């Protein structure tokens, strides 16, 4: 089939296998051109198919020489329908990593379930032995609890009072006001159940019980804090409550890993265009303004640059630098006073007429399309391609 982007709201329902491979290979090339890091060698990435999880897997293999197993929940191609971008990303990564001599195995299924955990443990034991790095990067809007079978849905809402601010339709460039009603207590609790630290903890427990944790093991999860502009909907909203739970889990896990001389960290990363962030009201407008400012200051990074910088900090041989809460701060360039002041100035008075001048909507749109394998100059999108790649 000839595959073109079909965008519905904040998701693209198609993905291009050749474009996704180009996206993965660009990230691999970046890591190959960066200084190598003496770090982890046996790595498990939970949530490995897109965004920060995929970048972590690429940086682990091509930057540290690690063998990897990745867990993700992606859709294969079916009649008349492409696979999901994460499916094609995983295929492309496996091909490149294996060609370079690394073990690259993947499991496709619900990471929240006991069944997928057990299947993964079996594969880790068979292919890797013990793991010295576990990256937890699961981004899902819902979770079926493995013990009760109850399904919980997360929500993107403020807490306590309604929230109104500007947002942008990134397809049309129209800036408008949005008002969101506050979450109920049940919605807050459900969001914590889906996006908090419980499942990360269950993965570490399962690995420990199976005797698959190496001496000096490190585990990582990813978070975001963000500026005042987004805090009502993000850090002080329902997602923020889940992130607080995730960050508290890191402290609990560090205590559990003491017997291995291990450590659990949360890395607070910068705002980027991901399938998750594009769904959050207000955030796409903030990101488009942020990108313009950070590019002008020579500070702009994507997922792969952040992953490389993170591993450089983790495995430098020096004490890992953290904030007072014990978090690694990869958002330090985004949160610089001069960057935030420039974004704030652009934000005040932003309209449909001036958004393209004040922000970088073109970069936002390109980054969004490239998540799904579109917008790469080296790919001929008029070619007939087979979407069914195993």
Secondary structure, 3 states (H helix, E strand, C coil): CCCCCCEECCEECCCCHHHHHHHHHHHHHHHHHCCCCCCCCEEEEECCCCHHHHHHHHHHHHHHCCEEEEEECCCCCECCECCCHHHHHHHHHHHHHHHCCCCEEEEECCCCCHHHHHHHHHHHHHHCCCEEEEEECCCCCEEECCCCCCEEECCCCCCCCCEEEEEECCCCCCEEEEEECCCCHHHHHHHHHHHCCHHHHHHHHHHHHCCCEEEEEEEEEEECCCCHHHHCCCCCCHHHHHHHHHHHHHHHHHHHHHHHCCEEEEEECCCCCCCCHHHCCCHHHHHHHHHHHHHHCCCCCCHHHHHHHHHHHHCCCCCCCCCCCCCEECCCCCCCHHHHHHHHHHHCCCCCCCHHHHCCHHHHHHHHHHHCCCCCCCCCCCCCCCCCCC
